[in-house]
Amino acid sequence: MTKFFAFFKTASRAIVLVLALLSLFSATVKAGSFDDWFIAAKNDQPGKIRELLRQGFDPNAIEPKRGDTGLILAMRENALEVMAVLLADRRTKIDAEAFNGDNALMIACYNGNEKAVKALLEKGARVNKNGWTPLHYAAASGNNSIVTMLLAKDAFVNAASPNATTPVMMAARGGHIYTVKLLYDNGADITMKNQRGYSAIDFALENKNTDIVKGLDYLIRKEAELEKRKNVLPKFPF
C-alpha cells in the first residue's frame, strides 16, 4: 500500500508538471500569435491573418500602445488585403475604437484611401458618432470624393468635436478651398465658433489661407445681405 501511495504521489507530481508545461507552452503560443497578428496587419500579410483566424485568434484583439485593432492598424498602413480579410470575418467589429477614439473609417478618411472608405461604408461602418467624426478627418485631408461619400450616407455636416470644431473649420485650417465650398453647399454653417472662439474664417486667417478668407468673407456678407432683405417689409402701392 505504501508503494502504491508513493507511486500515486510521484504520478500526480508528473501530471502537475505536464499541465504546467502545457500552460506555459499555450501562453507562449498565444503571445507569439499576438505579435504575429499585428505584424501581419501592419505589413499587409492576408495569408498570416487567415491562418491566425482559423486558429481561433480574436480579430478584435487590441495592441497595448494605442489600442488599435488589426483593422485599425491595417487602415493606418493602408493594408487593403488584410482589410478585405477582416471585413469578410463576421466577428470583426468595424466601428471598434482605439484609445483616442479613432476607428478604421476615420483613419481611412484621413489617409485619403477612397477604396477603403468605400469598402467600410458598404460593410455598414458608422458615419456619425460623438466627438471627432470621419467627416472631420476627410475635411482635414481635403479629399472631396470621400467627403461626398460620407455626405451621401447622411454624415452630419456641422458635427462638433469635443471642443466644438466642425468639419468646415478643419477644411479651412488645412487650406482646402474646394472642400470648404463643398461643405458649404451641403449646409455647413460657416459662422459657428468652437470653444476657442474660432470660426472657419479664423482658422483660415491663422494659417494664412487668404483665398479661403476672401471666399468665406464674401459668403458671410452675402448671407447677411439676404437676411437683411428678408426683414424689409414690402411696399404696397396704396
C-alpha positions, 0 to 999 in steps of 0.5 A, a space after each residue: 500500500 505504501 508503494 502504491 501511495 508513493 507511486 500515486 504521489 510521484 504520478 500526480 507530481 508528473 501530471 502537475 508538471 505536464 499541465 504546467 508545461 502545457 500552460 506555459 507552452 499555450 501562453 507562449 503560443 498565444 503571445 507569439 500569435 499576438 505579435 504575429 497578428 499585428 505584424 501581419 496587419 501592419 505589413 499587409 500579410 492576408 495569408 498570416 491573418 487567415 491562418 491566425 483566424 482559423 486558429 481561433 485568434 480574436 480579430 478584435 484583439 487590441 495592441 497595448 500602445 494605442 489600442 488599435 485593432 488589426 483593422 485599425 492598424 491595417 487602415 493606418 498602413 493602408 493594408 487593403 488585403 488584410 482589410 478585405 480579410 477582416 471585413 469578410 470575418 463576421 466577428 470583426 467589429 468595424 466601428 471598434 475604437 482605439 484609445 483616442 477614439 479613432 476607428 478604421 473609417 476615420 483613419 481611412 478618411 484621413 489617409 485619403 484611401 477612397 477604396 477603403 472608405 468605400 469598402 467600410 461604408 458598404 460593410 455598414 461602418 458608422 458615419 456619425 458618432 460623438 466627438 471627432 467624426 470621419 467627416 472631420 478627418 476627410 475635411 482635414 485631408 481635403 479629399 472631396 470624393 470621400 467627403 461626398 461619400 460620407 455626405 451621401 450616407 447622411 454624415 452630419 455636416 456641422 458635427 462638433 468635436 469635443 471642443 466644438 470644431 466642425 468639419 468646415 473649420 478643419 477644411 479651412 485650417 488645412 487650406 482646402 478651398 474646394 472642400 470648404 465650398 463643398 461643405 458649404 453647399 451641403 449646409 455647413 454653417 460657416 459662422 459657428 465658433 468652437 470653444 476657442 472662439 474660432 470660426 472657419 474664417 479664423 482658422 483660415 486667417 491663422 494659417 494664412 489661407 487668404 483665398 479661403 478668407 476672401 471666399 468665406 468673407 464674401 459668403 458671410 456678407 452675402 448671407 447677411 445681405 439676404 437676411 437683411 432683405 428678408 426683414 424689409 417689409 414690402 411696399 404696397 402701392 396704396 
